[in-house]
Amino acid sequence: MRRIPRVSRLLLLAALPLAAFISACGGDAKKVDAEDWVDDLCEAAADFDETTDEIGGKFAEVDLDDTKSAKKEVAGLLKDQKEAASDFRAAFDKIGQPDIDGGSKVIDAFKDQFKENDKRIGEMSDRVADIDDDDDFMEAFGEIAEDIGEPEFRSKLEDVADDHDEAEDIIDLIDEDPDCAAVIFDQDEATTNPPTSPTTTPGRTPVATAPAKTTNEKWVAGICLALTGWVGDLEDANTSLQGQIDRAASAQDIKTLLVDFLKDGQSETVNMRKEMTALKAPDVKDGAAIHKVFVDAADGLVKVFDSLVADAQKLDTSSLQKASDQLEVFVGRVESSFDEVARTFDKLDQYDPGELDKLFQTRPECQGF
């Protein structure tokens, strides 16, 4: 299935308000001497570069004359690349914040680039999957790469340096290590973080306007409404609580806010699961199996929230520092937990979606994807 797996990215979007709220409660990241911070960054970049070189070597072994086979192999390599990028992000999250004026803005710039790179590799995967089996793979792949272009991260850090002079020191320190700069800034970045494709053009397939009538239309509309409504509920809960964070005067206040927030998410997730479970499976060859993947993912999300609520209730509130340290761990757990559930949708690749792919593109309830 080509279109439906995109729902996994919707789950990752749902993790963002959770992580944002928890990060806000947790205060600032640990501050590190600028040179030490860049050393740690470059060490993580070197590990990332080594992994991507291995992936690139495997790409060189792909039989590009067999387009159908090449698409499958490259899809696997892009998945490996996504995992490598996730590992790089995890390593980055552990190195703290450079102790300079504008250090938090430097971190924000990196995190924005990570998100952009995630989108790039996701769009690259979709476009490779859409290559016709009769097309010349290398020609089609080259057109995609050229169309996508290269990320321009240096300019983003330079924008930070325009407002915070000491951010220029970070750029200079990275440039002092050519191998590191090749990963972070230069043309090789287009390889380490696969280029993106433009957002899918909604107008390529006309959007339906008629009410859902058939079993398949009702199933697709129900899935889309359940998921997009769930993400919207999480975002609303996050927004309503953000204003209370600054007024938190103690570690106990922070814990109370966090537990309440997660309980709201827990309740909304249970509702989402009920909505999905109540849907009649689509009337396609693998309809029952496809429906089960979505229900299993919803079950997984309920378990995630159950676990997060339980852990939040155990937070040590004896001091703000202890609460802050534990909340930093929470941020990583939220993202990794949602990422794990999102991988449930990889199972959809083995099934025949029939008309469901088209319905996910054309139903108005699904345009939030």
Secondary structure, 3 states (H helix, E strand, C coil): CCCHHHHHHHHHHHHHHHHHHHHHHHCCCCEECHHHHHHHHHHHHHHHHHHHHHHHHHHHCCCCCCHHHHHHHHHHHHHHHHHHHHHHHHHHHCCCEECCCCHHHHHHHHHHHHHHHHHHHHHHHHHHHCCCCCCCHHHHHHHHHHHHCCCCHHHHHHHHHHHCCCHHHHHHHHHCCHHHHHHHCCCCHHHHCCCCCCCCCHHHCCCCCCCCCCHHHHHHHHHHHHHHHHHHHHHHHHHHHHHHHCCCCCHHHHHHHHHHHHHHHHHHHHHHHHHHHCCCCCCCCCHHHHHHHHHHHHHHHHHHHHHHHHHHHCCCCCCHHHHHHHHHHHHHHHHHHHHHHHHHHHHHHHCCCCCHHHHHHHCHHHCCC
